[in-house]
């Protein structure tokens, strides 16, 4: 049963829900499985949904002239129109979506690094692109978190994905209620997280809320969502996080001893040098915010932008195409 207090994600069905890959197999992804307790999933297998069986002959993307086609080499059938039509119908039907986890390298679902063959039969080479379903999803939801399961093994990408999912879920709830006061509270609650991601966009969103042109609430919400999407369009720079946490540090730096100050600054240096994870620095600064009861800071989302149970510092070590 759907829990309205959890984000709703679209996920490729083969990632632990059904053995529906072209070879009749599935793929049990640990992260997708762990996330089950924290989100509502809507599963999808576009290739099965357009009538292809399990198992099935493999598909590939091919480029001829300027067109990208979904082609089945063994049967020489083209499924581009069927896939595009199904993808549009599915995406038009679903509601209240906060993100996607799709199967990597799939000609339907892959978002990056999908092989596109230069020709149907005797391909002279390949280029990289995105699957047809994935392209449709990214076009319809440019502001949402859309990732492949393989890339989510990278710690930085995974943390960014989770942060974006929960921020967009929170914003969707604000947008549904349509109250300017709630939007102002949302912006205030996330102020330092926005600053750590993109200070320029954080200021633009603040100006939107000032509403000097007396726009209606729908227009304000839509403009705000556009810039919220831009805020989280890319992973945050570590220098931006340091700058933001230093501003928070300034709230209580005059109240601590020189030894404490030296220890905190050395922790900043360790993070800057890549010797510790961001959570070490964040929790250190947060402990002082709690100690000195800084009410304007204590409930900021920068401390826990997503449920702490999802924190996992394991890392594949791969950049995942960043």
C-alpha atoms as one frame of an Amber mdcrd trajectory, in Angstrom:
protein
   0.000   0.000   0.000   1.335   3.427  -0.942   2.580   5.549   1.964   1.993
   9.238   1.201   4.734  10.140   3.693   7.400   8.535   1.509   8.881   9.660
  -1.819   7.660   7.820  -4.897  10.246   6.455  -7.327   9.977   4.753 -10.702
  12.384   1.799 -10.836  13.369  -0.664 -13.550  11.537  -3.910 -12.777  14.610
  -6.062 -13.404  16.396  -4.490 -10.403  15.168  -7.054  -7.904  11.440  -7.191
  -8.700  11.194  -9.590 -11.642  13.461 -11.714 -13.843  12.535  -9.776 -16.929
  15.852  -8.976 -18.592  16.403 -10.078 -22.199  18.184 -13.234 -20.970  15.472
 -14.148 -18.478  17.505 -12.971 -15.509  17.124 -10.214 -12.959  19.597  -8.159
 -10.976  19.351  -7.872  -7.199  20.668  -4.408  -6.456  21.549  -3.822  -2.782
  20.790  -0.112  -2.805  17.420  -0.560  -4.514  16.577  -3.248  -1.958  17.639
  -1.100   1.008  15.615   1.831  -0.271  12.393  -0.240  -0.268  11.729   0.665
   3.380  12.031   4.378   2.662  10.180   4.949  -0.626   7.224   3.769  -2.666
   8.282   2.050  -5.882   6.510   1.978  -9.232   8.186  -0.693 -11.356   8.491
  -0.622 -15.119   9.990  -2.779 -17.871   9.372  -0.917 -21.141  10.587  -3.792
 -23.314   8.122  -6.245 -21.794   5.362  -3.646 -21.915   5.697  -3.214 -25.692
   5.035  -6.914 -26.129   8.498  -8.494 -26.108   8.735 -11.724 -24.162  11.101
 -13.068 -21.514  13.631 -14.177 -22.573  13.838 -12.214 -25.811  16.268 -11.431
 -28.560  18.438  -8.475 -27.564  17.793  -4.938 -28.755  20.226  -2.194 -29.646
  20.124   1.472 -30.508  21.310   2.273 -34.010  21.952   5.566 -35.756  21.207
   6.039 -39.423  21.587   9.557 -40.742  20.116  11.709 -37.949  17.679   9.149
 -36.536  18.115   6.909 -33.493  16.197   3.634 -33.808  15.510   0.732 -31.450
  16.519  -2.278 -33.506  16.477  -6.046 -32.994  19.332  -7.475 -35.101  18.175
 -11.120 -35.210  14.691 -10.281 -36.516  15.611  -6.956 -38.191  12.513  -5.424
 -36.575  12.376  -1.787 -35.478  10.593  -0.961 -32.202  11.245   2.772 -31.997
   7.649   3.910 -32.459   6.300   1.316 -30.036   8.839   2.282 -27.359   8.293
   6.018 -27.768   4.512   5.594 -27.672   4.581   3.390 -24.565   7.051   5.679
 -22.775   4.851   8.727 -23.363   1.703   6.905 -22.181   3.395   5.585 -19.047
   4.911   8.936 -18.092   1.632  10.767 -18.726  -0.236   8.280 -16.535   1.937
   8.266 -13.416   1.504  11.012 -10.830   3.424  12.412  -7.866   6.854  11.134
  -8.904  10.000  12.162  -7.022  12.720  10.315  -8.935  13.817   7.361 -11.083
  16.311   4.491 -10.724  16.811   2.896 -14.138  18.860  -0.013 -15.486  22.174
   1.181 -16.807  23.353   0.579 -20.399  19.877  -0.583 -21.428  18.710   0.618
 -24.880  15.416   1.548 -23.237  16.381   2.666 -19.707  20.064   3.608 -19.687
  20.677   7.311 -19.007  24.381   7.427 -19.925  26.945   5.350 -21.748  24.400
   3.393 -23.809  25.977   2.077 -26.998  24.522   3.486 -30.202  25.696   1.505
 -33.236  26.469   3.374 -36.441  24.459   1.210 -38.797  22.073  -1.748 -38.656
  24.134  -4.641 -39.962  27.787  -3.829 -40.448  28.203  -1.109 -37.856  31.392
   0.868 -38.395  31.584   1.994 -34.790  29.588   3.200 -31.778  28.848   6.390
 -29.927  27.315   6.906 -26.471  23.809   8.067 -25.659  20.641   7.401 -23.641
  17.853   4.843 -23.903  14.532   5.855 -25.440  12.463   5.536 -22.242  15.166
   7.378 -20.264  15.198  10.272 -22.734  11.434  10.652 -22.409  11.674  10.600
 -18.601  14.452  13.201 -18.518  12.542  15.444 -20.932   9.338  15.270 -18.880
  11.014  15.573 -15.457  14.155  17.704 -15.963  14.137  18.783 -12.304  13.954
  15.296 -10.749  16.661  12.864  -9.633  17.073  10.305 -12.442  19.908   7.811
 -12.083  21.175   4.370 -13.074  21.731   1.664 -10.486  25.406   1.312 -11.422
  26.222   4.995 -10.943  24.564   4.906  -7.508  27.401   2.721  -6.247  29.465
   5.910  -6.281  29.139   7.591  -2.880  28.963  11.189  -4.105  26.382  10.386
  -6.776  24.299   8.346  -4.308  24.288  11.114  -1.674  23.361  13.689  -4.292
  20.574  11.449  -5.601  19.077  10.896  -2.131  19.318  14.579  -1.236  17.551
  15.566  -4.435  14.838  12.902  -4.037  13.913  14.039  -0.526  14.092  17.752
  -1.316  11.845  17.312  -4.360   9.450  15.148  -2.338   9.220  17.833   0.347
   8.693  20.515  -2.279   5.985  18.465  -4.033   4.022  18.401  -0.781   4.379
  22.174  -0.445   3.284  22.653  -4.055   0.216  20.435  -3.554  -0.995  22.585
  -0.646  -0.252  25.779  -2.534   0.380  28.061   0.442   2.975  30.827   0.171
   3.701  30.611   3.897   4.689  26.955   3.572   6.948  27.762   0.627   8.665
  30.472   2.677   9.140  27.974   5.540  10.490  25.386   3.080  13.051  27.874
   1.782  14.103  28.877   5.292  14.420  25.235   6.426  16.696  24.413   3.472
  18.615  27.699   3.320  22.072  26.337   4.119  21.646  23.187   2.045  20.733
  25.339  -0.960  23.716  27.550  -0.208  26.039  24.528  -0.127  24.768  23.424
  -3.532  24.375  26.696  -5.427  24.456  30.070  -3.700  23.418  31.915  -6.864
  20.217  29.895  -7.250  19.506  30.119  -3.525  19.454  33.907  -3.824  17.260
  33.778  -6.946  14.713  31.601  -5.113  14.752  34.094  -2.265  13.936  36.919
  -4.690  11.088  34.858  -6.186   9.575  34.626  -2.703   9.741  38.404  -2.278
   7.192  38.537  -5.134   7.677  42.191  -5.937   5.614  41.781  -9.119   2.575
  40.380  -7.228   2.441  37.114  -9.183  -0.146  34.479  -8.306   0.853  31.461
  -6.205   0.884  29.046  -9.150   3.382  31.173 -11.067   5.540  31.603  -7.975
   5.570  27.832  -7.358   6.481  27.030 -10.964   9.281  29.595 -11.076  10.594
  28.383  -7.743  10.547  24.743  -8.926  12.557  25.666 -12.020  15.313  27.221
  -9.937  15.125  24.479  -7.312  15.866  22.043 -10.141  18.810  24.194 -11.239
  20.089  24.261  -7.652  20.402  20.475  -7.656  21.326  20.047 -11.313  24.897
  19.096 -10.378  26.767  17.663  -7.438  27.896  20.348  -4.984  31.524  21.460
  -5.016  33.399  20.591  -1.851  34.549  24.229  -1.661  30.929  25.372  -1.581
  30.165  23.016   1.324  33.227  24.286   3.186  32.171  27.912   2.627  28.647
  27.210   3.906  29.796  25.285   6.983  32.303  28.057   7.741  29.410  30.534
   7.794  27.613  28.321  10.287  30.844  27.987  12.289  30.927  31.784  12.511
  27.721  31.746  14.570  29.481  30.214  17.579  33.229  30.630  16.909  33.535
  33.455  19.463  32.163  31.200  22.198  34.733  28.399  21.982  38.311  28.003
  23.180  41.310  28.442  20.920  41.988  24.689  21.137  38.445  23.878  20.035
  38.714  26.383  17.217  42.018  24.872  16.103  40.555  21.363  16.120  37.528
  22.421  14.060  39.692  24.241  11.514  41.979  21.208  11.230  38.884  19.102
  10.515  37.991  21.484   7.697  41.504  20.953   6.330  41.146  17.161   6.507
  37.897  17.324   4.549  39.457  19.713   2.023  42.314  17.221   1.536  39.913
  14.282   1.105  41.025  12.528   4.295  37.581  12.367   5.922  34.003  12.050
   4.720  31.751  15.109   4.699  29.547  13.606   7.434  32.428  13.872   9.946
  32.689  17.627   9.409  28.915  18.125   9.279  28.345  16.275  12.563  31.160
  18.161  14.278  29.652  21.535  13.356  26.171  20.262  14.191  27.303  19.252
  17.699  28.269  22.871  18.439  25.010  24.183  16.999  23.220  21.890  19.469
  25.527  22.843  22.329  24.945  26.566  21.878  21.258  26.152  21.042  21.416
  28.091  17.803  17.675  27.960  17.082  17.983  29.371  13.567  20.378  26.556
  12.636  19.437  23.499  14.648  16.613  22.329  12.360  18.347  23.053   9.051
  18.139  20.252   6.467  21.870  20.420   5.744  22.443  18.153   8.759  20.251
  15.303   7.507  18.913  15.956   3.992  17.718  12.349   3.790  17.011   9.633
   6.421  20.098   8.739   8.443  19.344   5.044   7.960  20.351   5.475   4.330
  23.805   6.814   5.142  26.360   4.355   3.771  29.908   5.513   3.025  30.783
   2.453   0.914  31.993   3.540  -2.503  32.733   1.762  -5.748  35.609   4.181
  -6.295  34.320   4.889  -9.784  33.210   8.323 -10.851  30.322   6.914 -12.844
  30.655   9.294 -15.756  30.566  12.528 -13.757
